[in-house]
Amino acid sequence: MTTEVTAVEIGQRLAQLRKEKGITQGELADILGLSQPMVSDYERGELRLHGELIVEITTLLGISADQLLGIKATSQKNGEFKNRRLSRRLQAIDQLPKRDQDALFRTIDAFISKT
């Protein structure tokens, strides 16, 4: 995998995470002290994020650097489910936008409360 592809993937994740938080490129640029075209360049992978900017973005969006960079944490036995099907579904749910997660949780809560 080339660095260019990685920068594009990181940029795509940045755009997705920013949109999930309801922040425009212009708003993100203002908060970070950048221009909107620079934010666009980061999201397209034309520019690579540097360490200090990664820290600022992750703090602002309330996410981890691993999430932004697409680094998967090593699995820990304490947090694993015996049911792999359940684990895969939980991972998929974790990738959904917050609005969809909330709707799904309401459905699950309603189902559980009936039992």
N, CA, C and O atoms as CSV, one atom per row, in Angstrom:
chain,resi,resn,atom,element,x,y,z
A,1,MET,N,N,0.855,-1.180,0.000
A,1,MET,CA,C,0.000,0.000,0.000
A,1,MET,C,C,0.894,1.233,0.000
A,1,MET,O,O,1.859,1.306,0.762
A,2,THR,N,N,0.577,2.194,-0.848
A,2,THR,CA,C,1.384,3.397,-0.921
A,2,THR,C,C,0.903,4.423,0.084
A,2,THR,O,O,-0.227,4.359,0.569
A,3,THR,N,N,1.784,5.377,0.392
A,3,THR,CA,C,1.428,6.445,1.312
A,3,THR,C,C,0.276,7.260,0.752
A,3,THR,O,O,-0.589,7.702,1.508
A,4,GLU,N,N,0.248,7.467,-0.569
A,4,GLU,CA,C,-0.801,8.252,-1.203
A,4,GLU,C,C,-2.177,7.633,-0.953
A,4,GLU,O,O,-3.130,8.350,-0.648
A,5,VAL,N,N,-2.289,6.321,-1.078
A,5,VAL,CA,C,-3.563,5.648,-0.826
A,5,VAL,C,C,-3.958,5.823,0.637
A,5,VAL,O,O,-5.127,6.064,0.937
A,6,THR,N,N,-3.006,5.704,1.538
A,6,THR,CA,C,-3.278,5.868,2.954
A,6,THR,C,C,-3.771,7.280,3.259
A,6,THR,O,O,-4.708,7.453,4.038
A,7,ALA,N,N,-3.154,8.280,2.657
A,7,ALA,CA,C,-3.585,9.660,2.871
A,7,ALA,C,C,-5.017,9.862,2.376
A,7,ALA,O,O,-5.792,10.591,2.995
A,8,VAL,N,N,-5.365,9.227,1.273
A,8,VAL,CA,C,-6.729,9.329,0.736
A,8,VAL,C,C,-7.708,8.657,1.698
A,8,VAL,O,O,-8.776,9.201,1.976
A,9,GLU,N,N,-7.350,7.484,2.203
A,9,GLU,CA,C,-8.231,6.777,3.135
A,9,GLU,C,C,-8.418,7.576,4.425
A,9,GLU,O,O,-9.530,7.654,4.948
A,10,ILE,N,N,-7.365,8.156,4.927
A,10,ILE,CA,C,-7.458,8.973,6.139
A,10,ILE,C,C,-8.339,10.189,5.861
A,10,ILE,O,O,-9.177,10.559,6.682
A,11,GLY,N,N,-8.144,10.797,4.713
A,11,GLY,CA,C,-8.960,11.947,4.334
A,11,GLY,C,C,-10.435,11.600,4.239
A,11,GLY,O,O,-11.291,12.377,4.661
A,12,GLN,N,N,-10.728,10.439,3.687
A,12,GLN,CA,C,-12.122,9.995,3.586
A,12,GLN,C,C,-12.715,9.777,4.969
A,12,GLN,O,O,-13.866,10.137,5.220
A,13,ARG,N,N,-11.929,9.186,5.871
A,13,ARG,CA,C,-12.413,8.996,7.239
A,13,ARG,C,C,-12.640,10.339,7.920
A,13,ARG,O,O,-13.635,10.521,8.622
A,14,LEU,N,N,-11.718,11.284,7.715
A,14,LEU,CA,C,-11.866,12.613,8.292
A,14,LEU,C,C,-13.175,13.244,7.819
A,14,LEU,O,O,-13.933,13.784,8.625
A,15,ALA,N,N,-13.437,13.177,6.528
A,15,ALA,CA,C,-14.668,13.760,5.975
A,15,ALA,C,C,-15.902,13.094,6.579
A,15,ALA,O,O,-16.859,13.773,6.952
A,16,GLN,N,N,-15.879,11.772,6.675
A,16,GLN,CA,C,-17.025,11.035,7.229
A,16,GLN,C,C,-17.252,11.405,8.695
A,16,GLN,O,O,-18.381,11.679,9.103
A,17,LEU,N,N,-16.190,11.413,9.472
A,17,LEU,CA,C,-16.315,11.721,10.897
A,17,LEU,C,C,-16.758,13.168,11.113
A,17,LEU,O,O,-17.556,13.448,12.008
A,18,ARG,N,N,-16.248,14.073,10.306
A,18,ARG,CA,C,-16.641,15.479,10.401
A,18,ARG,C,C,-18.132,15.638,10.107
A,18,ARG,O,O,-18.843,16.348,10.818
A,19,LYS,N,N,-18.591,14.972,9.055
A,19,LYS,CA,C,-20.005,15.056,8.674
A,19,LYS,C,C,-20.899,14.443,9.750
A,19,LYS,O,O,-21.975,14.969,10.035
A,20,GLU,N,N,-20.460,13.336,10.347
A,20,GLU,CA,C,-21.245,12.702,11.410
A,20,GLU,C,C,-21.433,13.632,12.595
A,20,GLU,O,O,-22.443,13.558,13.294
A,21,LYS,N,N,-20.463,14.506,12.823
A,21,LYS,CA,C,-20.552,15.469,13.927
A,21,LYS,C,C,-21.304,16.736,13.521
A,21,LYS,O,O,-21.513,17.629,14.341
A,22,GLY,N,N,-21.710,16.809,12.246
A,22,GLY,CA,C,-22.477,17.956,11.781
A,22,GLY,C,C,-21.644,19.217,11.627
A,22,GLY,O,O,-22.154,20.324,11.800
A,23,ILE,N,N,-20.370,19.058,11.302
A,23,ILE,CA,C,-19.467,20.195,11.152
A,23,ILE,C,C,-19.125,20.353,9.678
A,23,ILE,O,O,-18.804,19.371,9.008
A,24,THR,N,N,-19.190,21.573,9.168
A,24,THR,CA,C,-18.823,21.836,7.775
A,24,THR,C,C,-17.310,21.976,7.654
A,24,THR,O,O,-16.606,22.154,8.648
A,25,GLN,N,N,-16.824,21.891,6.418
A,25,GLN,CA,C,-15.395,22.108,6.197
A,25,GLN,C,C,-14.995,23.503,6.656
A,25,GLN,O,O,-13.937,23.682,7.260
A,26,GLY,N,N,-15.832,24.485,6.374
A,26,GLY,CA,C,-15.534,25.860,6.770
A,26,GLY,C,C,-15.440,26.019,8.275
A,26,GLY,O,O,-14.554,26.709,8.780
A,27,GLU,N,N,-16.373,25.368,9.004
A,27,GLU,CA,C,-16.353,25.440,10.464
A,27,GLU,C,C,-15.100,24.773,11.021
A,27,GLU,O,O,-14.455,25.296,11.930
A,28,LEU,N,N,-14.765,23.615,10.464
A,28,LEU,CA,C,-13.561,22.915,10.915
A,28,LEU,C,C,-12.329,23.768,10.644
A,28,LEU,O,O,-11.438,23.871,11.487
A,29,ALA,N,N,-12.285,24.372,9.471
A,29,ALA,CA,C,-11.158,25.229,9.111
A,29,ALA,C,C,-11.021,26.392,10.092
A,29,ALA,O,O,-9.920,26.693,10.553
A,30,ASP,N,N,-12.135,27.043,10.410
A,30,ASP,CA,C,-12.099,28.177,11.344
A,30,ASP,C,C,-11.566,27.759,12.711
A,30,ASP,O,O,-10.729,28.445,13.297
A,31,ILE,N,N,-12.055,26.637,13.210
A,31,ILE,CA,C,-11.648,26.161,14.535
A,31,ILE,C,C,-10.157,25.821,14.560
A,31,ILE,O,O,-9.463,26.089,15.540
A,32,LEU,N,N,-9.674,25.220,13.455
A,32,LEU,CA,C,-8.280,24.793,13.400
A,32,LEU,C,C,-7.335,25.898,12.926
A,32,LEU,O,O,-6.117,25.722,12.932
A,33,GLY,N,N,-7.897,27.034,12.516
A,33,GLY,CA,C,-7.059,28.121,12.019
A,33,GLY,C,C,-6.495,27.839,10.640
A,33,GLY,O,O,-5.391,28.268,10.305
A,34,LEU,N,N,-7.268,27.111,9.843
A,34,LEU,CA,C,-6.865,26.778,8.480
A,34,LEU,C,C,-7.835,27.415,7.503
A,34,LEU,O,O,-8.842,27.997,7.908
A,35,SER,N,N,-7.534,27.306,6.222
A,35,SER,CA,C,-8.489,27.742,5.208
A,35,SER,C,C,-9.365,26.547,4.827
A,35,SER,O,O,-8.952,25.397,4.979
A,36,GLN,N,N,-10.559,26.818,4.338
A,36,GLN,CA,C,-11.462,25.734,3.913
A,36,GLN,C,C,-10.830,24.895,2.794
A,36,GLN,O,O,-10.961,23.671,2.815
A,37,PRO,N,N,-10.139,25.523,1.804
A,37,PRO,CA,C,-9.493,24.690,0.781
A,37,PRO,C,C,-8.443,23.726,1.344
A,37,PRO,O,O,-8.239,22.644,0.793
A,38,MET,N,N,-7.777,24.113,2.437
A,38,MET,CA,C,-6.808,23.198,3.055
A,38,MET,C,C,-7.515,21.993,3.655
A,38,MET,O,O,-7.047,20.862,3.520
A,39,VAL,N,N,-8.658,22.237,4.328
A,39,VAL,CA,C,-9.422,21.120,4.887
A,39,VAL,C,C,-9.858,20.195,3.754
A,39,VAL,O,O,-9.790,18.972,3.883
A,40,SER,N,N,-10.298,20.772,2.660
A,40,SER,CA,C,-10.686,19.980,1.497
A,40,SER,C,C,-9.507,19.151,0.987
A,40,SER,O,O,-9.671,17.981,0.641
A,41,ASP,N,N,-8.326,19.757,0.940
A,41,ASP,CA,C,-7.129,19.038,0.496
A,41,ASP,C,C,-6.801,17.869,1.428
A,41,ASP,O,O,-6.421,16.794,0.963
A,42,TYR,N,N,-6.947,18.074,2.740
A,42,TYR,CA,C,-6.725,16.983,3.694
A,42,TYR,C,C,-7.729,15.858,3.448
A,42,TYR,O,O,-7.362,14.683,3.451
A,43,GLU,N,N,-8.992,16.218,3.237
A,43,GLU,CA,C,-10.037,15.207,3.063
A,43,GLU,C,C,-9.880,14.442,1.745
A,43,GLU,O,O,-10.302,13.289,1.651
A,44,ARG,N,N,-9.290,15.057,0.745
A,44,ARG,CA,C,-9.060,14.378,-0.536
A,44,ARG,C,C,-7.733,13.615,-0.544
A,44,ARG,O,O,-7.436,12.887,-1.491
A,45,GLY,N,N,-6.948,13.783,0.502
A,45,GLY,CA,C,-5.656,13.109,0.576
A,45,GLY,C,C,-4.560,13.838,-0.182
A,45,GLY,O,O,-3.483,13.285,-0.403
A,46,GLU,N,N,-4.828,15.073,-0.582
A,46,GLU,CA,C,-3.820,15.873,-1.275
A,46,GLU,C,C,-2.737,16.338,-0.297
A,46,GLU,O,O,-1.575,16.491,-0.673
A,47,LEU,N,N,-3.127,16.557,0.950
A,47,LEU,CA,C,-2.199,16.910,2.017
A,47,LEU,C,C,-2.266,15.824,3.089
A,47,LEU,O,O,-3.324,15.245,3.338
A,48,ARG,N,N,-1.125,15.558,3.714
A,48,ARG,CA,C,-1.090,14.572,4.793
A,48,ARG,C,C,-1.198,15.279,6.134
A,48,ARG,O,O,-0.569,16.313,6.357
A,49,LEU,N,N,-1.999,14.712,7.020
A,49,LEU,CA,C,-2.150,15.262,8.366
A,49,LEU,C,C,-0.846,15.081,9.142
A,49,LEU,O,O,-0.202,14.037,9.039
A,50,HIS,N,N,-0.459,16.086,9.912
A,50,HIS,CA,C,0.714,15.965,10.771
A,50,HIS,C,C,0.246,15.740,12.207
A,50,HIS,O,O,-0.928,15.937,12.522
A,51,GLY,N,N,1.148,15.336,13.056
A,51,GLY,CA,C,0.822,14.934,14.423
A,51,GLY,C,C,0.011,15.931,15.215
A,51,GLY,O,O,-1.003,15.568,15.813
A,52,GLU,N,N,0.438,17.187,15.232
A,52,GLU,CA,C,-0.266,18.207,16.019
A,52,GLU,C,C,-1.697,18.396,15.514
A,52,GLU,O,O,-2.624,18.571,16.305
A,53,LEU,N,N,-1.867,18.358,14.192
A,53,LEU,CA,C,-3.196,18.523,13.615
A,53,LEU,C,C,-4.084,17.317,13.936
A,53,LEU,O,O,-5.281,17.473,14.177
A,54,ILE,N,N,-3.505,16.134,13.940
A,54,ILE,CA,C,-4.260,14.935,14.301
A,54,ILE,C,C,-4.783,15.068,15.726
A,54,ILE,O,O,-5.938,14.742,15.998
A,55,VAL,N,N,-3.941,15.544,16.633
A,55,VAL,CA,C,-4.359,15.727,18.026
A,55,VAL,C,C,-5.505,16.732,18.109
A,55,VAL,O,O,-6.487,16.495,18.813
A,56,GLU,N,N,-5.387,17.852,17.395
A,56,GLU,CA,C,-6.434,18.868,17.420
A,56,GLU,C,C,-7.753,18.334,16.857
A,56,GLU,O,O,-8.818,18.567,17.429
A,57,ILE,N,N,-7.677,17.622,15.741
A,57,ILE,CA,C,-8.892,17.091,15.100
A,57,ILE,C,C,-9.562,16.048,15.991
A,57,ILE,O,O,-10.779,16.076,16.174
A,58,THR,N,N,-8.777,15.137,16.540
A,58,THR,CA,C,-9.375,14.091,17.367
A,58,THR,C,C,-10.001,14.667,18.629
A,58,THR,O,O,-11.041,14.188,19.079
A,59,THR,N,N,-9.378,15.686,19.200
A,59,THR,CA,C,-9.943,16.342,20.378
A,59,THR,C,C,-11.248,17.042,20.013
A,59,THR,O,O,-12.242,16.926,20.730
A,60,LEU,N,N,-11.243,17.756,18.918
A,60,LEU,CA,C,-12.418,18.485,18.468
A,60,LEU,C,C,-13.588,17.549,18.152
A,60,LEU,O,O,-14.726,17.823,18.534
A,61,LEU,N,N,-13.307,16.447,17.457
A,61,LEU,CA,C,-14.372,15.527,17.044
A,61,LEU,C,C,-14.719,14.495,18.114
A,61,LEU,O,O,-15.698,13.761,17.977
A,62,GLY,N,N,-13.921,14.438,19.176
A,62,GLY,CA,C,-14.185,13.476,20.245
A,62,GLY,C,C,-13.960,12.044,19.808
A,62,GLY,O,O,-14.725,11.147,20.164
A,63,ILE,N,N,-12.909,11.834,19.035
A,63,ILE,CA,C,-12.581,10.497,18.532
A,63,ILE,C,C,-11.140,10.179,18.897
A,63,ILE,O,O,-10.412,11.045,19.382
A,64,SER,N,N,-10.731,8.946,18.665
A,64,SER,CA,C,-9.340,8.574,18.914
A,64,SER,C,C,-8.537,8.729,17.626
A,64,SER,O,O,-9.083,8.710,16.523
A,65,ALA,N,N,-7.236,8.880,17.797
A,65,ALA,CA,C,-6.349,8.932,16.628
A,65,ALA,C,C,-6.425,7.615,15.869
A,65,ALA,O,O,-6.363,7.608,14.639
A,66,ASP,N,N,-6.559,6.505,16.579
A,66,ASP,CA,C,-6.701,5.206,15.917
A,66,ASP,C,C,-7.919,5.195,15.005
A,66,ASP,O,O,-7.864,4.665,13.895
A,67,GLN,N,N,-9.014,5.776,15.469
A,67,GLN,CA,C,-10.232,5.816,14.667
A,67,GLN,C,C,-10.007,6.665,13.411
A,67,GLN,O,O,-10.395,6.261,12.315
A,68,LEU,N,N,-9.393,7.818,13.563
A,68,LEU,CA,C,-9.133,8.693,12.425
A,68,LEU,C,C,-8.181,8.038,11.435
A,68,LEU,O,O,-8.391,8.114,10.225
A,69,LEU,N,N,-7.145,7.400,11.940
A,69,LEU,CA,C,-6.116,6.812,11.083
A,69,LEU,C,C,-6.485,5.422,10.573
A,69,LEU,O,O,-5.808,4.886,9.695
A,70,GLY,N,N,-7.543,4.840,11.112
A,70,GLY,CA,C,-7.961,3.511,10.657
A,70,GLY,C,C,-7.121,2.397,11.222
A,70,GLY,O,O,-6.978,1.339,10.609
A,71,ILE,N,N,-6.564,2.634,12.394
A,71,ILE,CA,C,-5.751,1.607,13.048
A,71,ILE,C,C,-6.655,0.764,13.917
A,71,ILE,O,O,-7.377,1.286,14.767
A,72,LYS,N,N,-6.619,-0.507,13.711
A,72,LYS,CA,C,-7.445,-1.408,14.515
A,72,LYS,C,C,-6.630,-1.869,15.708
A,72,LYS,O,O,-5.502,-2.341,15.571
A,73,ALA,N,N,-7.217,-1.723,16.860
A,73,ALA,CA,C,-6.551,-2.154,18.089
A,73,ALA,C,C,-6.443,-3.673,18.098
A,73,ALA,O,O,-7.283,-4.370,17.529
A,74,THR,N,N,-5.406,-4.174,18.746
A,74,THR,CA,C,-5.277,-5.613,18.874
A,74,THR,C,C,-6.394,-6.123,19.766
A,74,THR,O,O,-6.791,-5.462,20.726
A,75,SER,N,N,-6.890,-7.293,19.440
A,75,SER,CA,C,-8.015,-7.821,20.212
A,75,SER,C,C,-7.561,-8.206,21.611
A,75,SER,O,O,-6.460,-8.718,21.811
A,76,GLN,N,N,-8.427,-7.950,22.561
A,76,GLN,CA,C,-8.148,-8.305,23.939
A,76,GLN,C,C,-9.165,-9.349,24.366
A,76,GLN,O,O,-10.354,-9.202,24.086
A,77,LYS,N,N,-8.730,-10.370,25.021
A,77,LYS,CA,C,-9.612,-11.454,25.432
A,77,LYS,C,C,-10.729,-10.964,26.331
A,77,LYS,O,O,-11.843,-11.483,26.258
A,78,ASN,N,N,-10.462,-9.968,27.187
A,78,ASN,CA,C,-11.482,-9.499,28.120
A,78,ASN,C,C,-12.664,-8.859,27.414
A,78,ASN,O,O,-13.791,-8.944,27.902
A,79,GLY,N,N,-12.426,-8.208,26.257
A,79,GLY,CA,C,-13.487,-7.501,25.567
A,79,GLY,C,C,-14.141,-8.295,24.453
A,79,GLY,O,O,-15.077,-7.809,23.818
A,80,GLU,N,N,-13.668,-9.505,24.205
A,80,GLU,CA,C,-14.199,-10.299,23.103
A,80,GLU,C,C,-15.461,-11.038,23.509
A,80,GLU,O,O,-15.641,-11.411,24.668
A,81,PHE,N,N,-16.331,-11.239,22.528
A,81,PHE,CA,C,-17.526,-12.047,22.736
A,81,PHE,C,C,-17.252,-13.449,22.224
A,81,PHE,O,O,-16.505,-13.629,21.262
A,82,LYS,N,N,-17.849,-14.431,22.857
A,82,LYS,CA,C,-17.707,-15.805,22.386
A,82,LYS,C,C,-18.434,-15.980,21.061
A,82,LYS,O,O,-18.020,-16.782,20.224
A,83,ASN,N,N,-19.511,-15.235,20.870
A,83,ASN,CA,C,-20.306,-15.306,19.656
A,83,ASN,C,C,-19.707,-14.353,18.624
A,83,ASN,O,O,-19.874,-13.138,18.725
A,84,ARG,N,N,-19.011,-14.904,17.633
A,84,ARG,CA,C,-18.351,-14.064,16.621
A,84,ARG,C,C,-19.370,-13.296,15.785
A,84,ARG,O,O,-19.099,-12.179,15.344
A,85,ARG,N,N,-20.520,-13.883,15.570
A,85,ARG,CA,C,-21.575,-13.212,14.806
A,85,ARG,C,C,-22.005,-11.929,15.520
A,85,ARG,O,O,-22.182,-10.888,14.887
A,86,LEU,N,N,-22.169,-12.012,16.825
A,86,LEU,CA,C,-22.526,-10.839,17.624
A,86,LEU,C,C,-21.410,-9.806,17.573
A,86,LEU,O,O,-21.677,-8.612,17.431
A,87,SER,N,N,-20.178,-10.246,17.688
A,87,SER,CA,C,-19.036,-9.341,17.652
A,87,SER,C,C,-18.962,-8.595,16.322
A,87,SER,O,O,-18.728,-7.387,16.305
A,88,ARG,N,N,-19.162,-9.308,15.198
A,88,ARG,CA,C,-19.135,-8.659,13.877
A,88,ARG,C,C,-20.249,-7.632,13.753
A,88,ARG,O,O,-20.047,-6.555,13.192
A,89,ARG,N,N,-21.419,-7.961,14.274
A,89,ARG,CA,C,-22.543,-7.024,14.192
A,89,ARG,C,C,-22.282,-5.783,15.042
A,89,ARG,O,O,-22.599,-4.668,14.626
A,90,LEU,N,N,-21.709,-5.969,16.225
A,90,LEU,CA,C,-21.391,-4.818,17.071
A,90,LEU,C,C,-20.353,-3.918,16.401
A,90,LEU,O,O,-20.435,-2.694,16.497
A,91,GLN,N,N,-19.390,-4.519,15.730
A,91,GLN,CA,C,-18.391,-3.726,15.016
A,91,GLN,C,C,-19.046,-2.938,13.885
A,91,GLN,O,O,-18.699,-1.781,13.648
A,92,ALA,N,N,-19.992,-3.563,13.191
A,92,ALA,CA,C,-20.702,-2.877,12.107
A,92,ALA,C,C,-21.546,-1.729,12.659
A,92,ALA,O,O,-21.602,-0.651,12.067
A,93,ILE,N,N,-22.196,-1.965,13.787
A,93,ILE,CA,C,-23.003,-0.913,14.420
A,93,ILE,C,C,-22.115,0.257,14.814
A,93,ILE,O,O,-22.510,1.414,14.672
A,94,ASP,N,N,-20.927,-0.037,15.304
A,94,ASP,CA,C,-19.998,1.004,15.723
A,94,ASP,C,C,-19.593,1.913,14.556
A,94,ASP,O,O,-19.197,3.058,14.774
A,95,GLN,N,N,-19.690,1.413,13.334
A,95,GLN,CA,C,-19.320,2.194,12.155
A,95,GLN,C,C,-20.477,3.039,11.616
A,95,GLN,O,O,-20.270,3.892,10.753
A,96,LEU,N,N,-21.696,2.807,12.121
A,96,LEU,CA,C,-22.857,3.567,11.652
A,96,LEU,C,C,-22.811,5.009,12.146
A,96,LEU,O,O,-22.202,5.300,13.176
A,97,PRO,N,N,-23.458,5.912,11.406
A,97,PRO,CA,C,-23.587,7.286,11.909
A,97,PRO,C,C,-24.346,7.291,13.232
A,97,PRO,O,O,-25.153,6.398,13.492
A,98,LYS,N,N,-24.088,8.290,14.062
A,98,LYS,CA,C,-24.687,8.366,15.396
A,98,LYS,C,C,-26.208,8.296,15.329
A,98,LYS,O,O,-26.823,7.620,16.155
A,99,ARG,N,N,-26.829,8.972,14.372
A,99,ARG,CA,C,-28.287,8.976,14.250
A,99,ARG,C,C,-28.819,7.551,14.043
A,99,ARG,O,O,-29.813,7.160,14.656
A,100,ASP,N,N,-28.155,6.783,13.181
A,100,ASP,CA,C,-28.574,5.405,12.939
A,100,ASP,C,C,-28.336,4.527,14.158
A,100,ASP,O,O,-29.143,3.650,14.464
A,101,GLN,N,N,-27.226,4.762,14.853
A,101,GLN,CA,C,-26.962,4.004,16.074
A,101,GLN,C,C,-28.058,4.257,17.102
A,101,GLN,O,O,-28.561,3.323,17.726
A,102,ASP,N,N,-28.426,5.527,17.276
A,102,ASP,CA,C,-29.464,5.870,18.251
A,102,ASP,C,C,-30.786,5.197,17.911
A,102,ASP,O,O,-31.463,4.683,18.802
A,103,ALA,N,N,-31.161,5.191,16.639
A,103,ALA,CA,C,-32.409,4.541,16.214
A,103,ALA,C,C,-32.353,3.043,16.503
A,103,ALA,O,O,-33.327,2.458,16.977
A,104,LEU,N,N,-31.220,2.434,16.218
A,104,LEU,CA,C,-31.062,1.003,16.470
A,104,LEU,C,C,-31.114,0.696,17.963
A,104,LEU,O,O,-31.722,-0.294,18.370
A,105,PHE,N,N,-30.486,1.530,18.776
A,105,PHE,CA,C,-30.502,1.323,20.226
A,105,PHE,C,C,-31.916,1.446,20.793
A,105,PHE,O,O,-32.290,0.704,21.701
A,106,ARG,N,N,-32.695,2.379,20.259
A,106,ARG,CA,C,-34.087,2.505,20.713
A,106,ARG,C,C,-34.873,1.229,20.403
A,106,ARG,O,O,-35.674,0.766,21.215
A,107,THR,N,N,-34.635,0.678,19.233
A,107,THR,CA,C,-35.313,-0.566,18.855
A,107,THR,C,C,-34.891,-1.707,19.755
A,107,THR,O,O,-35.733,-2.481,20.212
A,108,ILE,N,N,-33.608,-1.821,20.014
A,108,ILE,CA,C,-33.095,-2.889,20.875
A,108,ILE,C,C,-33.640,-2.723,22.291
A,108,ILE,O,O,-34.068,-3.697,22.910
A,109,ASP,N,N,-33.625,-1.489,22.808
A,109,ASP,CA,C,-34.142,-1.230,24.146
A,109,ASP,C,C,-35.613,-1.603,24.257
A,109,ASP,O,O,-36.031,-2.185,25.258
A,110,ALA,N,N,-36.403,-1.272,23.235
A,110,ALA,CA,C,-37.837,-1.612,23.233
A,110,ALA,C,C,-38.009,-3.125,23.225
A,110,ALA,O,O,-38.871,-3.652,23.928
A,111,PHE,N,N,-37.209,-3.820,22.445
A,111,PHE,CA,C,-37.309,-5.273,22.402
A,111,PHE,C,C,-36.941,-5.899,23.738
A,111,PHE,O,O,-37.624,-6.806,24.214
A,112,ILE,N,N,-35.858,-5.414,24.344
A,112,ILE,CA,C,-35.386,-5.962,25.620
A,112,ILE,C,C,-36.397,-5.687,26.737
A,112,ILE,O,O,-36.613,-6.538,27.600
A,113,SER,N,N,-37.012,-4.509,26.724
A,113,SER,CA,C,-37.955,-4.164,27.787
A,113,SER,C,C,-39.210,-5.047,27.757
A,113,SER,O,O,-39.909,-5.161,28.763
A,114,LYS,N,N,-39.493,-5.663,26.618
A,114,LYS,CA,C,-40.665,-6.543,26.512
A,114,LYS,C,C,-40.409,-7.946,27.039
A,114,LYS,O,O,-41.348,-8.720,27.228
A,115,THR,N,N,-39.133,-8.282,27.280
A,115,THR,CA,C,-38.822,-9.645,27.730
A,115,THR,C,C,-38.797,-9.746,29.225
A,115,THR,O,O,-38.551,-10.823,29.767
